[in-house]
């Protein structure tokens, strides 16, 4: 229940910062959560793609 409360309390800040709607949320993490926002990607050139072809 604490994970859900933390998510609900902080999601408005995340959305306001990025100005994008929420697509997906993963609340399985013990110390936080992961979100996918529409139009935001971390899989571009230079972002975690080292060594991938």
Secondary structure as GFF3:
##gff-version 3
##sequence-region A 1 53
A	DSSP	alpha_helix	2	18	.	.	.	ID=ss1
A	DSSP	beta_strand	22	26	.	.	.	ID=ss2
A	DSSP	beta_strand	34	37	.	.	.	ID=ss3
###
